[in-house]
């Protein structure tokens, strides 16, 4: 059913690689619940704003995180990320992770995926969430950090955009918010890279 409302534009296992690996939008597998229409609209809008954007649709992105409290429920599906998918995502500077409408699913799926995605990530979802929600379960974020001994992710939540409804047209003000936050994340990554280069010690030349 979902394929008639946007999923036909991006099937499971699809990777559309941009010429320059700046931003990658990560979509869950198309299904009745994970309609990819918002992902397509977000991708088009970012490209129209002059941002180089790749998009990947995970093979097994649907369901709860394997380590979430609801993962053990009878008949529950669990999500997964393949090694090749993680490698493709990590070639980029910034990730945009499109999640859903249930708070528990969103924060635990973000934690699961950011164990493999080593990038600053903009979370786009429907349910209201904040940085503290992620930090409480060990997700690194730009604003709130869990204690070092409780950090469970290599990637971090750089920013959050909420009230983006699956299967519905993304409002213009939300598109503009996503573009602004992705651009800020790219500047953040470039600034970190410049700092690292500036601080790199010069080699010692032995006469």
ROMIRO-104855 format. One line per field, with one value per residue: chain; residue number from 1; residue in three letters; x, y, z negated of N, C-alpha, C in turn. Coordinates in pm, whole numbers, padded with zeros to 5 digits, always signed. Last residue first. Example, Ala and Ser with C-alpha at 12.3 -4.5 7.8 and 13.67 -1.06 7.14 Angstrom:
mol <- (A; A)
seq <- (2; 1)
type <- (SER; ALA)
n_x <- (+01285; +01319)
n_y <- (-00225; -00569)
n_z <- (-00708; -00780)
ca_x <- (+01367; +01230)
ca_y <- (-00106; -00450)
ca_z <- (-00714; -00780)
c_x <- (+01290; +01320)
c_y <- (+00003; -00330)
c_z <- (-00787; -00780)
END
This chain:
mol <- (A; A; A; A; A; A; A; A; A; A; A; A; A; A; A; A; A; A; A; A; A; A; A; A; A; A; A; A; A; A; A; A; A; A; A; A; A; A; A; A; A; A; A; A; A; A; A; A; A; A; A; A; A; A; A; A; A; A; A; A; A; A; A; A; A; A; A; A; A; A; A; A; A; A; A; A; A; A; A; A; A; A; A; A; A; A; A; A; A; A; A; A; A; A; A; A; A; A; A; A; A; A; A; A; A; A; A; A; A; A; A; A; A; A; A; A; A; A; A; A; A; A; A; A; A; A; A; A; A; A; A; A; A; A; A; A; A; A; A; A; A; A; A; A; A; A; A; A; A; A; A; A; A; A; A; A; A; A; A; A; A; A; A; A; A; A; A; A; A; A; A; A; A; A; A; A; A; A; A; A; A; A; A; A; A; A; A; A; A; A; A; A; A; A; A; A; A; A; A; A; A; A; A; A; A; A; A)
seq <- (207; 206; 205; 204; 203; 202; 201; 200; 199; 198; 197; 196; 195; 194; 193; 192; 191; 190; 189; 188; 187; 186; 185; 184; 183; 182; 181; 180; 179; 178; 177; 176; 175; 174; 173; 172; 171; 170; 169; 168; 167; 166; 165; 164; 163; 162; 161; 160; 159; 158; 157; 156; 155; 154; 153; 152; 151; 150; 149; 148; 147; 146; 145; 144; 143; 142; 141; 140; 139; 138; 137; 136; 135; 134; 133; 132; 131; 130; 129; 128; 127; 126; 125; 124; 123; 122; 121; 120; 119; 118; 117; 116; 115; 114; 113; 112; 111; 110; 109; 108; 107; 106; 105; 104; 103; 102; 101; 100; 99; 98; 97; 96; 95; 94; 93; 92; 91; 90; 89; 88; 87; 86; 85; 84; 83; 82; 81; 80; 79; 78; 77; 76; 75; 74; 73; 72; 71; 70; 69; 68; 67; 66; 65; 64; 63; 62; 61; 60; 59; 58; 57; 56; 55; 54; 53; 52; 51; 50; 49; 48; 47; 46; 45; 44; 43; 42; 41; 40; 39; 38; 37; 36; 35; 34; 33; 32; 31; 30; 29; 28; 27; 26; 25; 24; 23; 22; 21; 20; 19; 18; 17; 16; 15; 14; 13; 12; 11; 10; 9; 8; 7; 6; 5; 4; 3; 2; 1)
type <- (UNK; UNK; UNK; UNK; UNK; UNK; UNK; UNK; UNK; UNK; UNK; UNK; UNK; UNK; UNK; UNK; UNK; UNK; UNK; UNK; UNK; UNK; UNK; UNK; UNK; UNK; UNK; UNK; UNK; UNK; UNK; UNK; UNK; UNK; UNK; UNK; UNK; UNK; UNK; UNK; UNK; UNK; UNK; UNK; UNK; UNK; UNK; UNK; UNK; UNK; UNK; UNK; UNK; UNK; UNK; UNK; UNK; UNK; UNK; UNK; UNK; UNK; UNK; UNK; UNK; UNK; UNK; UNK; UNK; UNK; UNK; UNK; UNK; UNK; UNK; UNK; UNK; UNK; UNK; UNK; UNK; UNK; UNK; UNK; UNK; UNK; UNK; UNK; UNK; UNK; UNK; UNK; UNK; UNK; UNK; UNK; UNK; UNK; UNK; UNK; UNK; UNK; UNK; UNK; UNK; UNK; UNK; UNK; UNK; UNK; UNK; UNK; UNK; UNK; UNK; UNK; UNK; UNK; UNK; UNK; UNK; UNK; UNK; UNK; UNK; UNK; UNK; UNK; UNK; UNK; UNK; UNK; UNK; UNK; UNK; UNK; UNK; UNK; UNK; UNK; UNK; UNK; UNK; UNK; UNK; UNK; UNK; UNK; UNK; UNK; UNK; UNK; UNK; UNK; UNK; UNK; UNK; UNK; UNK; UNK; UNK; UNK; UNK; UNK; UNK; UNK; UNK; UNK; UNK; UNK; UNK; UNK; UNK; UNK; UNK; UNK; UNK; UNK; UNK; UNK; UNK; UNK; UNK; UNK; UNK; UNK; UNK; UNK; UNK; UNK; UNK; UNK; UNK; UNK; UNK; UNK; UNK; UNK; UNK; UNK; UNK; UNK; UNK; UNK; UNK; UNK; UNK)
n_x <- (+06824; +06490; +06203; +05893; +05584; +05360; +05039; +04732; +04570; +04463; +04317; +04121; +03991; +03880; +03702; +03527; +03420; +03287; +03089; +02953; +02855; +02679; +02497; +02386; +02255; +02066; +01919; +01810; +01660; +01471; +01337; +01227; +01049; +00883; +00763; +00623; +00543; +00545; +00256; +00257; +00393; +00474; +00527; +00719; +00756; +01105; +01442; +01750; +02111; +02308; +02364; +02655; +02826; +02871; +02703; +02685; +02802; +02861; +03097; +03040; +02691; +02556; +02519; +02338; +02403; +02471; +02475; +02494; +02278; +02193; +01941; +01952; +01996; +01734; +01605; +01759; +01684; +01342; +01043; +00726; +00714; +00821; +01158; +01493; +01804; +02111; +02430; +02771; +02859; +02886; +02665; +02651; +02514; +02306; +02111; +02042; +01954; +01735; +01577; +01524; +01381; +01163; +01027; +00937; +00762; +00645; +00677; +01008; +01282; +01554; +01849; +02107; +02456; +02753; +02958; +03003; +03070; +02878; +02704; +02857; +02885; +02618; +02570; +02748; +02640; +02294; +02087; +01750; +01460; +01209; +00863; +00681; +00553; +00555; +00834; +01099; +01115; +01048; +01287; +01550; +01744; +01662; +01403; +01116; +01053; +01263; +01498; +01640; +01755; +01711; +01788; +01970; +02094; +02300; +02340; +02476; +02271; +02107; +01842; +01773; +01861; +01670; +01437; +01478; +01486; +01227; +01077; +01168; +01090; +00808; +00759; +00791; +00632; +00617; +00376; +00367; +00697; +01041; +01284; +01389; +01654; +01884; +02069; +02385; +02604; +02853; +03018; +02923; +02731; +02535; +02372; +02118; +02039; +01793; +01686; +01349; +01295; +01149; +00912; +00719; +00645; +00434; +00200; +00222; +00364; +00193; +00083)
n_y <- (+01618; +01542; +01717; +01635; +01762; +01954; +01845; +01995; +02207; +02251; +02017; +02050; +02277; +02178; +01991; +02160; +02300; +02095; +02035; +02283; +02299; +02081; +02177; +02391; +02250; +02117; +02331; +02440; +02219; +02194; +02441; +02418; +02207; +02338; +02527; +02366; +02031; +01743; +01549; +01225; +00998; +01102; +01435; +01602; +01679; +01787; +01762; +01813; +01761; +01569; +01294; +01110; +00788; +00597; +00536; +00518; +00635; +00593; +00703; +00976; +01063; +01220; +01564; +01785; +01892; +01689; +01363; +01013; +00813; +00702; +00766; +01038; +01152; +01153; +01333; +01564; +01663; +01549; +01499; +01438; +01241; +01238; +01336; +01342; +01423; +01457; +01372; +01324; +00970; +00684; +00441; +00251; +00358; +00481; +00278; +00270; +00533; +00544; +00350; +00479; +00707; +00592; +00420; +00604; +00767; +00714; +00791; +00780; +00899; +00958; +01120; +01238; +01287; +01421; +01327; +00981; +00724; +00606; +00485; +00266; +00125; +00057; -00113; -00321; -00426; -00333; -00296; -00353; -00388; -00634; -00683; -00886; -01116; -01014; -00806; -00737; -00467; -00272; -00167; -00231; -00362; -00358; -00116; -00221; -00165; -00131; -00169; -00351; -00203; +00152; +00365; +00664; +00932; +01229; +01561; +01872; +02158; +02346; +02330; +02109; +01917; +01953; +01880; +01610; +01509; +01568; +01410; +01153; +01144; +01157; +00899; +00647; +00505; +00284; +00146; -00012; +00055; +00078; +00097; +00436; +00636; +00888; +01098; +01240; +01492; +01467; +01342; +01436; +01312; +01072; +00767; +00596; +00277; +00052; -00124; -00071; +00208; +00501; +00561; +00410; +00534; +00709; +00567; +00312; +00180; +00123; -00121)
n_z <- (-01073; -01074; -01125; -01243; -01111; -01310; -01429; -01368; -01405; -01155; -01118; -01314; -01216; -00981; -01085; -01223; -01006; -00872; -01064; -01071; -00812; -00823; -01013; -00873; -00669; -00828; -00921; -00684; -00588; -00797; -00773; -00519; -00569; -00748; -00589; -00405; -00520; -00325; -00278; -00438; -00498; -00825; -00918; -01131; -01398; -01428; -01396; -01562; -01544; -01594; -01768; -01658; -01654; -01842; -02156; -02428; -02736; -02997; -03063; -03023; -03053; -02751; -02669; -02473; -02215; -02039; -02192; -02219; -02404; -02646; -02722; -02767; -02517; -02408; -02576; -02547; -02297; -02234; -02037; -01909; -01604; -01344; -01243; -01177; -01305; -01169; -01295; -01247; -01227; -01210; -01257; -01453; -01654; -01534; -01532; -01811; -01863; -01687; -01807; -02050; -01965; -01814; -01989; -02181; -02021; -01706; -01445; -01297; -01090; -00892; -00931; -00753; -00816; -00676; -00508; -00397; -00440; -00598; -00415; -00329; -00570; -00624; -00405; -00453; -00692; -00750; -01025; -01128; -01345; -01409; -01482; -01708; -01793; -02130; -02219; -02235; -02179; -02355; -02453; -02207; -02065; -01798; -01737; -01542; -01184; -00887; -00750; -00578; -00372; -00355; -00109; -00081; +00113; +00115; +00216; +00199; +00207; +00325; +00282; +00426; +00246; +00047; +00188; +00247; -00019; -00108; +00068; -00001; -00269; -00260; -00125; -00225; -00502; -00707; -00724; -00495; -00364; -00280; -00542; -00618; -00482; -00513; -00313; -00339; -00216; -00056; +00174; +00493; +00650; +00459; +00514; +00394; +00324; +00204; +00026; +00116; +00344; +00416; +00535; +00421; +00185; +00237; +00234; +00317; +00126; -00078; +00000)
ca_x <- (+06934; +06619; +06302; +06028; +05683; +05450; +05181; +04818; +04637; +04542; +04431; +04212; +04059; +03979; +03810; +03605; +03496; +03399; +03187; +03010; +02952; +02792; +02575; +02461; +02363; +02166; +01991; +01893; +01770; +01563; +01406; +01325; +01155; +00963; +00846; +00736; +00516; +00620; +00346; +00198; +00282; +00493; +00436; +00719; +00628; +00988; +01326; +01623; +01990; +02346; +02250; +02583; +02770; +02988; +02704; +02668; +02787; +02728; +03088; +03130; +02822; +02547; +02601; +02341; +02364; +02549; +02410; +02566; +02307; +02332; +01966; +01915; +02109; +01839; +01547; +01766; +01818; +01445; +01155; +00810; +00688; +00689; +01056; +01365; +01690; +01988; +02305; +02669; +02843; +02980; +02680; +02719; +02623; +02424; +02178; +02090; +02069; +01847; +01628; +01601; +01506; +01254; +01090; +01030; +00882; +00639; +00578; +00862; +01221; +01409; +01784; +01971; +02343; +02636; +02990; +02952; +03153; +02992; +02660; +02811; +03003; +02692; +02491; +02764; +02773; +02398; +02166; +01887; +01535; +01325; +00973; +00745; +00530; +00520; +00690; +01062; +01167; +00937; +01200; +01447; +01766; +01679; +01545; +01180; +01044; +01136; +01488; +01561; +01689; +01764; +01671; +01974; +01983; +02274; +02268; +02497; +02343; +02249; +01914; +01734; +01931; +01811; +01452; +01463; +01601; +01343; +01059; +01183; +01231; +00885; +00728; +00913; +00615; +00734; +00411; +00247; +00592; +00902; +01228; +01357; +01511; +01862; +01939; +02308; +02491; +02832; +02959; +03009; +02866; +02562; +02495; +02141; +02137; +01832; +01817; +01446; +01270; +01270; +01027; +00762; +00747; +00570; +00201; +00139; +00433; +00277; +00000)
ca_y <- (+01652; +01508; +01683; +01675; +01653; +01945; +01881; +01881; +02157; +02358; +02045; +01936; +02282; +02286; +01947; +02060; +02372; +02162; +01933; +02226; +02400; +02079; +02056; +02417; +02343; +02039; +02249; +02523; +02275; +02085; +02407; +02524; +02191; +02225; +02575; +02446; +02176; +01815; +01648; +01358; +00988; +01006; +01321; +01566; +01708; +01707; +01827; +01739; +01842; +01709; +01370; +01196; +00908; +00663; +00562; +00394; +00662; +00548; +00558; +00905; +01039; +01126; +01443; +01712; +01978; +01812; +01472; +01141; +00868; +00684; +00624; +00951; +01140; +01069; +01200; +01489; +01609; +01650; +01448; +01536; +01258; +01296; +01242; +01395; +01333; +01533; +01329; +01413; +01103; +00768; +00562; +00214; +00270; +00563; +00314; +00152; +00478; +00637; +00325; +00355; +00724; +00692; +00367; +00497; +00821; +00661; +00864; +00773; +00799; +00977; +00992; +01276; +01199; +01440; +01417; +01117; +00795; +00669; +00604; +00366; +00175; +00144; +00009; -00241; -00366; -00420; -00225; -00400; -00330; -00557; -00680; -00758; -01071; -01119; -00827; -00873; -00562; -00339; -00241; -00146; -00346; -00488; -00145; -00163; -00232; -00128; -00054; -00396; -00330; +00032; +00303; +00518; +00875; +01089; +01467; +01742; +02062; +02343; +02431; +02240; +01934; +01975; +02016; +01706; +01495; +01625; +01555; +01202; +01133; +01269; +01029; +00724; +00563; +00364; +00243; +00064; -00034; +00118; +00020; +00300; +00604; +00745; +01082; +01122; +01455; +01561; +01280; +01473; +01330; +01205; +00833; +00697; +00379; +00153; -00155; -00123; +00074; +00449; +00642; +00373; +00429; +00762; +00702; +00400; +00207; +00242; +00000)
ca_z <- (-00980; -01136; -01023; -01283; -01128; -01194; -01452; -01333; -01523; -01216; -01031; -01322; -01346; -00974; -00999; -01297; -01109; -00805; -01024; -01193; -00859; -00730; -01042; -00997; -00635; -00754; -01017; -00771; -00509; -00767; -00898; -00544; -00469; -00794; -00700; -00360; -00510; -00428; -00222; -00416; -00403; -00716; -00921; -00989; -01331; -01462; -01334; -01555; -01559; -01581; -01720; -01752; -01593; -01784; -02012; -02352; -02592; -02952; -03079; -02932; -03114; -02864; -02662; -02600; -02327; -02038; -02119; -02219; -02271; -02605; -02690; -02880; -02610; -02351; -02554; -02673; -02315; -02253; -02115; -01978; -01747; -01369; -01288; -01130; -01320; -01192; -01232; -01302; -01169; -01284; -01176; -01328; -01693; -01560; -01407; -01740; -01934; -01669; -01672; -02052; -02040; -01757; -01867; -02220; -02086; -01842; -01524; -01295; -01178; -00898; -00964; -00793; -00786; -00763; -00619; -00389; -00343; -00665; -00490; -00233; -00501; -00716; -00422; -00331; -00692; -00697; -00926; -01114; -01235; -01454; -01385; -01680; -01657; -02033; -02211; -02271; -02080; -02285; -02545; -02268; -02208; -01864; -01755; -01659; -01312; -00960; -00839; -00694; -00341; -00419; -00170; -00093; +00036; +00150; +00129; +00261; +00124; +00362; +00203; +00481; +00374; +00017; +00136; +00356; +00071; -00177; +00067; +00136; -00234; -00318; -00063; -00198; -00370; -00670; -00827; -00532; -00411; -00252; -00431; -00656; -00495; -00541; -00379; -00299; -00302; -00166; +00056; +00382; +00704; +00515; +00470; +00498; +00289; +00303; +00081; +00020; +00294; +00352; +00574; +00554; +00179; +00226; +00178; +00399; +00251; -00091; +00000)
c_x <- (+07028; +06730; +06436; +06126; +05820; +05552; +05264; +04965; +04730; +04624; +04524; +04336; +04161; +04059; +03920; +03724; +03582; +03485; +03309; +03119; +03025; +02899; +02697; +02548; +02449; +02283; +02096; +01978; +01866; +01684; +01509; +01404; +01266; +01077; +00930; +00825; +00642; +00592; +00414; +00303; +00215; +00370; +00459; +00645; +00635; +00866; +01205; +01519; +01867; +02225; +02292; +02463; +02697; +02946; +02837; +02678; +02783; +02703; +02952; +03116; +02908; +02683; +02571; +02421; +02381; +02524; +02497; +02486; +02381; +02367; +02104; +01942; +02078; +01952; +01652; +01709; +01829; +01579; +01255; +00918; +00776; +00668; +00923; +01258; +01565; +01873; +02190; +02539; +02754; +02977; +02764; +02743; +02708; +02537; +02305; +02168; +02128; +01971; +01745; +01654; +01589; +01387; +01195; +01102; +00983; +00771; +00565; +00786; +01071; +01346; +01635; +01895; +02213; +02527; +02878; +02992; +03115; +03092; +02782; +02774; +02966; +02814; +02563; +02688; +02794; +02532; +02281; +01957; +01679; +01403; +01087; +00857; +00598; +00491; +00658; +00914; +01124; +00984; +01090; +01357; +01664; +01694; +01560; +01329; +01116; +01143; +01362; +01550; +01596; +01685; +01717; +01846; +01996; +02153; +02259; +02441; +02355; +02333; +02065; +01804; +01899; +01892; +01598; +01489; +01595; +01465; +01177; +01173; +01256; +01032; +00805; +00886; +00731; +00723; +00523; +00281; +00471; +00803; +01083; +01297; +01496; +01714; +01911; +02180; +02427; +02726; +02946; +02947; +02967; +02705; +02512; +02256; +02154; +01938; +01867; +01576; +01378; +01240; +01158; +00882; +00798; +00677; +00342; +00143; +00353; +00342; +00086)
c_y <- (+01533; +01534; +01660; +01626; +01709; +01834; +01864; +01919; +02041; +02306; +02150; +01959; +02170; +02296; +02051; +02013; +02276; +02239; +01998; +02124; +02350; +02180; +02046; +02298; +02373; +02128; +02161; +02438; +02355; +02137; +02296; +02496; +02293; +02195; +02463; +02491; +02254; +01965; +01725; +01450; +01119; +01001; +01231; +01433; +01695; +01750; +01737; +01825; +01756; +01799; +01516; +01261; +00990; +00789; +00622; +00414; +00531; +00578; +00503; +00754; +00951; +01114; +01351; +01585; +01911; +01897; +01596; +01243; +01000; +00734; +00604; +00804; +01045; +01045; +01104; +01348; +01524; +01582; +01561; +01467; +01365; +01329; +01315; +01293; +01404; +01432; +01422; +01389; +01191; +00912; +00662; +00334; +00233; +00484; +00396; +00191; +00358; +00582; +00419; +00319; +00595; +00696; +00464; +00441; +00713; +00695; +00814; +00852; +00824; +00863; +01016; +01145; +01266; +01341; +01423; +01199; +00943; +00735; +00679; +00496; +00285; +00204; +00108; -00109; -00276; -00347; -00315; -00311; -00382; -00508; -00597; -00775; -00942; -01061; -00933; -00902; -00705; -00446; -00319; -00230; -00255; -00477; -00278; -00193; -00159; -00201; -00050; -00283; -00374; -00092; +00169; +00472; +00724; +01042; +01329; +01634; +01930; +02249; +02429; +02354; +02069; +01995; +02049; +01849; +01597; +01623; +01626; +01354; +01187; +01265; +01145; +00861; +00658; +00413; +00336; +00174; +00051; +00011; +00059; +00227; +00460; +00722; +00933; +01116; +01328; +01510; +01375; +01421; +01359; +01212; +00969; +00784; +00470; +00246; -00055; -00158; +00032; +00314; +00589; +00450; +00388; +00656; +00754; +00544; +00299; +00279; +00126)
c_z <- (-00964; -01035; -01091; -01178; -01164; -01216; -01325; -01349; -01493; -01333; -01092; -01236; -01359; -01103; -00990; -01215; -01191; -00905; -00960; -01159; -00983; -00771; -00951; -01034; -00758; -00714; -00949; -00865; -00597; -00690; -00875; -00672; -00495; -00698; -00759; -00476; -00474; -00413; -00335; -00355; -00372; -00628; -00799; -00979; -01180; -01380; -01358; -01484; -01534; -01601; -01715; -01686; -01697; -01709; -01968; -02201; -02515; -02804; -03035; -02941; -03023; -02930; -02778; -02581; -02462; -02162; -02128; -02139; -02286; -02467; -02626; -02852; -02725; -02450; -02500; -02658; -02442; -02281; -02132; -02062; -01810; -01516; -01311; -01167; -01271; -01193; -01269; -01224; -01256; -01234; -01254; -01236; -01572; -01626; -01431; -01615; -01861; -01740; -01641; -01913; -02041; -01833; -01814; -02097; -02121; -01911; -01667; -01397; -01189; -00977; -00982; -00810; -00829; -00719; -00723; -00511; -00335; -00570; -00544; -00303; -00401; -00649; -00513; -00341; -00571; -00691; -00882; -01013; -01236; -01332; -01443; -01576; -01619; -01895; -02106; -02264; -02109; -02188; -02474; -02358; -02274; -02015; -01830; -01659; -01424; -01092; -00922; -00795; -00454; -00380; -00226; -00162; +00035; +00070; +00192; +00168; +00199; +00280; +00230; +00409; +00437; +00144; +00104; +00308; +00183; -00086; +00000; +00139; -00094; -00281; -00128; -00136; -00343; -00525; -00784; -00634; -00442; -00300; -00407; -00534; -00542; -00566; -00391; -00382; -00248; -00264; -00064; +00253; +00593; +00566; +00538; +00451; +00410; +00245; +00182; +00089; +00193; +00289; +00516; +00602; +00316; +00229; +00154; +00350; +00342; +00040; +00000)
END
